[in-house]
Amino acid sequence: MNGAGGPSAAGLGALQLGAEIRAGRRSSEGVVAELLDHIARTGPAVNAFAVLDGEGALRSAREADAALARGEACGVLHGVPFTAKDAFAARGLPASCGEAALREYHPGADAPTVARLRAAGAVLLGKTNVPTLCGDYQTSNPLAGTTANPWSSDRTPGGSSGGSAAAVAAGFSPLDVCSDLGGSVRIPAHYCGVFGLKPTSRRVPMTGHVPPLPGKPRGLRNLASVGLMARSVADLRAGIEVIAGPDGADTTVPPVPFRGARSRPPGRRRVAWTTTFVGAPLDFALRAGIEQLGATLTSAGWETEETLPDGCDLLDAAEVYGGVFAAELSSTYHPDRQDAEREQYLARGLTDAEEPYTRGYARGVGATMHAYTRLMLRRDAWIRRIEAFLTGYDAWLLPVSPTVAIPHSRRGAPVRMEGRDWPYLAQAWYCFPFNLTDHPAVVVPLGVDAEGLPFAVQVVGRLWDDAALLDVAEEIAALVPPLPLCRGAAIGGRVGSEVDGSAVANA
C-alpha cells in the first residue's frame, strides 16, 4: 500500500512512517517512491543532495517490505528512509565531502552510523551536501554546488550540515545523520527550522567520517560529535538509540549505555535561560523568542531563572576552542607546514585578532605540548564550570546563533546584526562552548521572524545524560506551536555558485 489519500510521506516524521509501514498502511517501497518523486519535483532548486541513490533505495525498500512480509522482527525505523551527510562513508556511494581530490573515493564499507541504521531496517536515500571538507558555515562546493535554504532561496541553510538541514526541512528525508565540530548540526537546524541533536561527544563513533582524509592520521581527538536532524525530538531519540555506542575502531568511545526510557514523567522542571552575554550579539526576534519561551514555561508550572554560569565568557570559550582545534589539527602537519602557517598568522597579526576563535586558532597552530596542556587545563575549567552549573537545573536554554539564516555571501564576510557588522564566525559563538566541553545540546524550533525565517533555542544538558535532555526538549517542543513543514515552496530563482574566501574552522 502507498498511503494514497493519506498525508504525504514528505510531511511525516521517521517514527510516523515506521508505524505506517509496520501496520501495512504504506510500504517502504511506496514511501521511498513518493519521496523520490517529491525530490524530483522540488529538489533541484534546493540542491540538498551530493548523491541521490534512488535505485539503491528502492531495492533496499523492497527488501525491507519482504522482511516484514516474512514476519521478521522489525524495529521502529524498519523501512524508514534516511540520509547521511556526505562526510560519512556509505558502501557503494562516493564520499567526496565536496573535495575534488576525493571525487573518485568510494569507501568499501559503511560508517558505523550508516551501518547501524541499515541494520535496523532503515533505507538510505542518499548523501546530503556539505561545504568542501566540512569547512564553512554555508554549504557550497565545486562538485555539488550550492545548497539553498528551503525557506528562502537567497539564504544559506548553514553549514557544514547544510544539506542535512535542507533535506529534512524540505521533506526530502525524515532523518539525517550528520556531525558537529563547531555548530554544524545546531546552526543549520536553527536556520532551517528543524530539530537537531549534538549528543555528548564520543557518544557515537566518528569512524568512517571525512575529515580526516582517507588514510591520514586523525589529529582532532576532541570537539567533534556525530549527531542527527529530524522533525521531532522523538525521531532524534529513535535515531540516537540506534547509532550510539562503541564500534571497536574509534577507541575514544566508551561503553556508556544510552538510557532511552524517560528518567521521570513530564512535569515540573527547573531550567535556566540566558539571552545576554558580554560582547555577543543577538537579533531582537531571537531574544524575544527565548524570553517568551521562558514566560511560557513559567506559565506551565516550570521553575525558570534568567541566569548563566559564573565567569561564563563566550568569547573566552571561543578562543580556547580555536586554540585546541588548531593545536590538534596541526599535529598532523609536517613541521615545515606548521612553521609556514604560524608565520603567516604572525605576519597578519592574527594572534592578536579581535575575533576570539581566530585569535585562539592563530596561537594554537603548532603548539608545543606545554602550550597544548595549558589549553586543555583551560578546557577542563570550562567543563567544570558548566557541569557544576547544570547540577542545579534540568537544562540550560540559550541561543543557537545570533541571527536567522544569513544571505548567501562570501565566506568570511561580515554578518550584519544589531545595526553593525560582526565577524563571520560570530554565527558560532553560542555553539563553540559545548564542542569545547562535550555537553549535549538539542535544537528546538521556536518560531519565525518578521521575514518568515525560522529560529530556534539551544537546550543544553549534563554530560552523558542525553536521554534526560531529550525528555526536557520534548516537553519544551510540546509547549511551542509547531512550525509548518517547509516543502521548498519558498524556493525560486537562481542559487549562486560557490564563493571564495579566507579559511574558517570546520563547522
C-alpha positions in Angstrom: 0.0 0.0 0.0 1.2 3.5 -0.7 -1.0 5.6 1.6 -3.0 7.1 -1.2 -5.5 9.6 0.2 -3.5 9.9 3.4 -0.9 12.5 4.4 2.1 12.9 2.1 5.2 10.9 3.1 7.1 14.2 2.9 5.0 15.5 5.8 5.6 12.6 8.2 8.4 12.0 10.6 10.5 8.9 10.9 8.5 7.2 13.6 5.2 8.1 11.9 6.4 6.5 8.7 7.7 3.5 10.6 4.4 2.9 12.2 2.6 3.3 8.9 4.9 0.7 7.3 4.6 -1.8 10.1 0.8 -1.5 10.2 0.7 -2.2 6.4 -0.9 1.1 5.6 2.1 2.0 3.5 5.0 0.0 2.0 8.6 1.1 2.4 8.9 1.0 -1.4 5.9 3.3 -1.7 7.3 5.7 0.8 10.6 5.8 -1.0 9.0 6.3 -4.4 6.9 9.1 -3.0 9.9 10.9 -1.6 11.9 10.4 -4.8 9.0 12.0 -6.7 8.9 14.9 -4.3 12.7 15.4 -4.6 12.4 15.2 -8.4 9.8 18.0 -8.4 11.2 20.4 -5.8 14.7 19.2 -5.1 16.7 20.8 -7.9 16.1 24.3 -6.5 17.2 23.3 -3.0 20.1 21.1 -4.1 20.3 19.3 -0.8 22.0 16.2 -2.1 25.5 15.4 -3.1 24.5 11.9 -4.1 20.9 10.6 -4.5 20.7 6.8 -4.8 17.2 6.2 -6.0 17.7 2.7 -7.4 19.6 1.5 -4.3 16.9 3.0 -2.0 14.1 1.3 -3.9 16.0 -2.0 -3.8 16.6 -1.7 -0.1 12.9 -0.7 0.5 11.7 -3.8 -1.4 14.0 -5.9 0.9 12.5 -4.2 3.9 9.0 -4.9 2.8 9.9 -8.6 2.1 11.3 -8.9 5.6 8.1 -7.5 7.1 6.0 -9.9 5.0 8.0 -12.8 6.3 7.1 -11.9 9.8 10.7 -10.9 10.9 11.1 -8.8 14.0 11.1 -5.2 12.8 12.1 -2.1 14.8 10.6 1.3 14.8 12.8 2.5 11.9 12.3 -0.5 9.7 11.7 0.6 6.1 12.1 4.3 7.0 14.2 6.4 4.6 17.1 8.3 6.0 20.0 10.4 4.6 23.6 10.8 5.7 25.9 13.8 5.4 28.4 13.4 2.7 31.2 13.2 5.3 30.2 9.6 6.1 31.2 6.5 4.2 28.3 4.6 2.6 29.1 1.4 0.8 28.8 1.8 -3.0 28.5 5.5 -2.9 31.2 8.2 -3.3 32.2 10.1 -0.2 33.9 13.2 -1.7 32.9 15.6 1.1 32.9 18.3 -1.6 36.7 17.9 -2.2 37.7 17.5 -5.8 40.6 15.2 -4.9 38.1 12.8 -3.4 35.8 12.7 -6.5 36.6 9.0 -7.1 36.7 8.0 -3.4 34.3 5.1 -2.9 34.6 3.6 0.6 34.4 -0.2 0.8 32.3 -0.2 3.9 29.6 1.8 5.7 30.5 4.1 8.5 29.1 2.6 11.8 26.3 5.2 11.9 25.1 4.2 8.4 25.6 0.5 9.0 23.6 0.6 12.3 20.7 2.4 10.7 20.7 -0.1 7.8 20.8 -3.0 10.2 17.8 -1.5 11.9 15.9 -1.7 8.6 16.2 1.9 7.6 16.7 2.8 3.9 19.5 5.1 2.8 18.2 7.6 0.2 21.5 9.3 -0.4 24.2 11.7 0.9 23.4 15.3 1.7 25.6 18.2 0.6 28.4 19.9 2.6 31.0 22.7 2.1 34.4 21.4 1.0 35.7 19.2 3.7 33.0 20.4 6.0 34.9 23.7 6.3 32.3 26.5 6.3 29.0 27.8 7.8 27.5 27.9 4.4 27.1 24.8 2.1 28.8 25.0 -1.3 31.5 23.1 -3.0 32.8 22.7 -6.6 31.4 19.2 -7.1 27.8 19.5 -5.9 27.3 23.3 -6.0 25.4 25.4 -3.5 22.5 24.3 -1.3 19.7 26.8 -0.7 17.6 27.2 2.4 14.1 25.8 1.6 12.5 28.7 3.4 14.1 31.3 1.2 16.4 30.7 -1.8 18.5 33.8 -1.1 19.5 32.4 2.3 22.0 29.7 3.3 20.9 26.6 5.2 24.1 26.9 7.2 27.0 24.5 7.4 28.6 22.2 7.4 25.5 20.0 7.7 23.5 22.4 5.5 22.4 19.7 3.1 21.1 17.7 6.0 19.0 20.5 7.4 17.7 21.5 3.9 16.7 17.9 3.2 14.8 17.5 6.5 13.2 20.9 6.3 12.0 20.4 2.7 10.5 17.0 3.4 13.1 15.0 1.4 14.2 13.0 4.4 12.7 12.4 7.8 16.1 11.6 9.5 19.6 12.6 8.7 23.0 11.5 10.2 25.3 14.5 10.5 28.2 15.8 12.5 29.1 18.8 14.6 32.6 20.1 15.2 31.7 23.8 15.8 27.9 24.1 15.5 27.5 22.1 12.3 24.3 20.3 13.5 22.9 23.1 15.5 23.3 26.2 13.3 21.7 24.5 10.2 18.9 23.1 12.3 18.3 26.6 13.6 18.5 28.2 10.2 16.1 25.7 8.6 13.6 25.2 11.4 14.2 21.5 12.2 15.2 19.6 15.3 18.9 18.8 15.9 20.9 16.8 18.4 24.6 17.1 19.2 25.0 14.3 21.7 27.7 14.1 24.4 31.0 13.9 22.5 32.2 10.4 22.0 28.7 9.0 22.4 28.8 7.9 18.7 31.9 6.7 16.9 33.5 9.0 14.3 34.7 6.0 12.3 34.2 6.5 8.5 33.9 10.3 8.7 35.8 12.7 6.4 37.8 14.6 7.6 40.3 13.2 8.3 41.2 12.4 4.7 41.2 8.7 3.9 44.4 7.1 5.1 45.6 10.1 7.0 46.1 10.4 10.8 43.2 11.6 13.0 44.6 14.7 14.6 41.4 16.0 16.1 40.6 13.9 19.1 38.2 16.4 20.8 35.5 18.8 19.9 33.5 16.7 17.3 30.3 14.8 17.7 28.1 12.7 15.4 24.6 14.0 15.5 21.2 13.8 14.0 18.5 16.0 12.4 14.8 15.2 12.3 11.3 16.8 12.5 10.7 15.8 16.2 12.6 15.1 19.4 11.1 11.6 19.3 12.7 10.9 16.0 16.1 12.2 17.3 15.7 9.8 20.3 14.9 6.8 18.0 18.0 7.6 15.9 20.5 8.1 18.7 19.4 4.8 20.3 20.4 3.0 17.1 23.7 4.8 16.4 25.2 5.2 19.9 27.9 3.0 21.4 31.5 1.9 20.7 32.4 0.2 17.4 35.8 -1.2 18.3 37.6 1.1 15.9 37.1 4.6 17.4 38.9 4.0 20.7 37.6 7.3 22.2 34.0 6.0 22.5 33.4 4.4 26.0 30.8 1.7 26.6 28.3 4.1 28.2 24.8 2.7 27.7 22.2 5.0 26.2 19.2 5.0 28.5 16.3 5.6 26.2 13.5 5.5 28.7 12.2 8.6 30.4 14.0 9.5 33.6 10.7 10.6 35.1 7.2 11.6 33.8 6.7 15.0 32.3 6.0 17.7 34.9 7.6 20.5 36.9 11.1 21.3 35.6 13.8 23.7 36.7 15.6 25.4 33.8 18.0 28.3 33.4 17.8 30.6 30.4 20.1 33.3 29.0 20.0 35.8 26.2 22.6 38.3 27.2 26.3 37.6 27.0 29.0 40.3 27.2 30.3 41.0 23.7 28.0 38.7 21.9 25.2 39.9 19.5 21.6 38.6 19.3 18.9 39.7 17.0 15.8 41.2 18.6 13.4 38.4 17.3 15.6 35.7 18.8 16.0 37.4 22.1 12.2 38.0 22.3 11.5 34.3 21.3 13.6 32.9 24.1 12.2 35.4 26.6 8.7 34.3 25.5 9.7 30.7 25.9 10.8 31.5 29.5 7.4 33.0 30.1 5.6 30.1 28.5 7.4 27.6 30.7 6.7 29.6 33.8 3.0 29.6 33.0 3.2 25.9 32.5 4.4 25.5 36.1 8.1 25.2 35.4 10.7 26.9 37.6 12.7 29.2 35.4 15.6 31.5 36.1 17.4 34.0 33.9 21.0 33.4 34.7 24.3 32.0 33.5 27.3 30.2 35.0 29.7 32.4 37.0 32.6 33.5 34.8 30.8 32.4 31.6 32.6 34.4 28.9 31.5 33.1 25.4 34.5 34.8 23.8 37.0 33.1 26.1 35.4 29.8 25.2 35.7 30.6 21.5 39.4 31.4 22.0 40.1 28.2 23.9 38.1 26.2 21.3 40.1 27.8 18.5 43.4 27.0 20.2 42.5 23.3 20.8 41.2 23.0 17.3 44.4 24.4 15.7 46.8 22.5 18.0 45.2 19.1 17.3 44.6 19.7 13.6 48.2 21.0 13.0 49.6 18.0 14.9 49.2 16.1 11.6 51.2 18.7 9.6 54.8 18.3 8.6 56.9 20.7 10.7 57.6 22.9 7.7 53.8 23.5 7.1 53.3 24.2 10.8 56.1 26.8 10.7 54.7 28.4 7.5 51.2 28.7 8.8 52.4 30.1 12.1 54.5 32.7 10.3 51.5 33.6 8.1 49.3 34.3 11.1 52.0 36.3 12.8 52.6 38.4 9.7 48.9 39.1 9.5 48.6 40.0 13.2 46.0 37.3 13.8 47.5 36.2 17.1 46.0 39.4 18.4 42.9 39.4 16.3 39.7 40.8 17.7 37.6 37.7 16.7 38.3 35.2 19.6 38.3 32.0 17.6 40.7 33.4 15.0 43.0 34.6 17.8 42.9 31.2 19.5 43.5 29.4 16.3 46.4 31.5 15.3 48.1 31.0 18.6 47.4 27.2 18.6 49.0 26.2 15.3 52.0 24.1 16.0 51.5 24.4 19.8 54.1 22.7 22.0 53.0 20.0 24.3 53.3 22.5 27.2 51.1 25.1 25.4 48.6 22.4 24.5 48.4 21.2 28.1 47.7 24.8 29.2 44.9 24.9 26.6 43.5 21.7 28.0 43.6 23.0 31.5 41.5 25.9 30.4 39.1 23.5 28.7 38.9 21.5 32.0 37.9 24.7 33.8 35.1 25.2 31.3 33.8 21.7 31.7 33.7 22.0 35.5 32.0 25.4 35.2 29.2 24.3 33.0 28.7 20.9 34.7 28.6 22.5 38.1 26.0 25.0 36.8 23.8 22.3 35.3 23.7 20.3 38.6 21.1 22.9 39.7 18.9 22.7 36.5 17.3 20.2 34.2 18.6 22.2 31.3 20.1 25.5 30.2 18.3 27.4 27.3 20.3 29.8 25.2 20.5 31.0 21.6 21.9 28.7 18.8 23.2 31.6 16.7 22.8 35.4 16.9 20.6 35.7 13.8 18.3 33.8 11.4 19.8 32.3 8.3 22.2 34.8 6.6 22.1 35.5 2.9 24.4 33.6 0.6 27.7 35.5 0.9 31.4 35.4 0.5 32.9 33.0 3.1 34.3 35.1 5.9 32.3 38.2 5.0 31.0 40.2 8.0 27.5 39.4 9.2 25.1 42.3 9.8 23.4 42.1 13.2 22.0 44.7 15.6 22.8 47.5 13.2 26.5 46.7 12.8 28.9 44.3 11.1 30.1 41.4 13.2 32.7 38.8 12.4 31.6 35.9 10.2 32.4 33.4 13.0 30.1 35.2 15.4 27.5 32.8 13.9 29.1 30.0 16.0 30.0 31.8 19.3 26.9 30.3 21.1 27.9 26.8 19.9 31.7 26.7 20.5 31.4 26.3 24.3 29.6 22.9 24.0 32.0 21.5 21.5 34.8 22.5 23.9 33.1 20.9 26.9 31.4 17.9 25.2 28.0 18.8 26.6 24.9 17.5 24.7 22.6 20.0 23.1 19.2 19.8 21.4 17.9 22.4 18.9 14.1 23.1 19.3 12.5 25.4 16.7 10.6 28.3 18.3 9.0 30.3 15.5 9.7 32.6 12.6 10.8 36.2 12.5 9.1 39.1 10.6 10.5 37.9 7.3 9.2 34.4 7.8 12.6 32.8 8.6 12.7 30.2 11.4 14.7 30.4 14.6 15.3 28.0 17.5 16.6 27.6 21.0 19.6 25.5 22.1 18.8 23.2 25.1 21.9 22.1 26.9 22.1 19.2 29.4 24.6 17.4 31.6 27.3 15.2 30.3 26.2 11.7 29.4 22.6 12.5 30.4 21.5 12.8 26.8 18.2 10.9 27.4 17.1 13.2 30.2 18.0 16.2 28.0 15.8 14.7 25.2 13.0 14.4 27.7 13.2 18.2 28.6 13.5 19.1 24.9 10.4 17.1 24.0 8.4 18.7 26.8 9.5 22.2 25.6 8.5 21.3 22.0 5.1 20.3 23.2 4.5 23.8 24.6 5.6 25.6 21.5 3.4 25.9 18.4 4.9 23.7 15.7 6.5 25.3 12.6 4.8 24.4 9.3 6.7 21.8 7.2 8.7 23.6 4.6 8.4 21.7 1.4 10.6 24.1 -0.6 7.6 26.1 -1.6 9.6 29.3 -1.0 12.3 28.3 -3.4 12.6 30.3 -6.5 15.2 32.0 -8.6 18.8 31.1 -9.2 21.1 29.9 -6.4 24.6 31.3 -6.8 27.8 29.3 -7.3 30.5 28.7 -4.7 32.3 31.8 -3.5 35.9 32.0 -2.3 37.1 33.5 0.9 39.5 33.1 3.7 39.6 29.7 5.6 37.4 29.2 8.6 37.0 26.4 11.1 35.5 23.1 10.1 31.9 23.6 11.1 
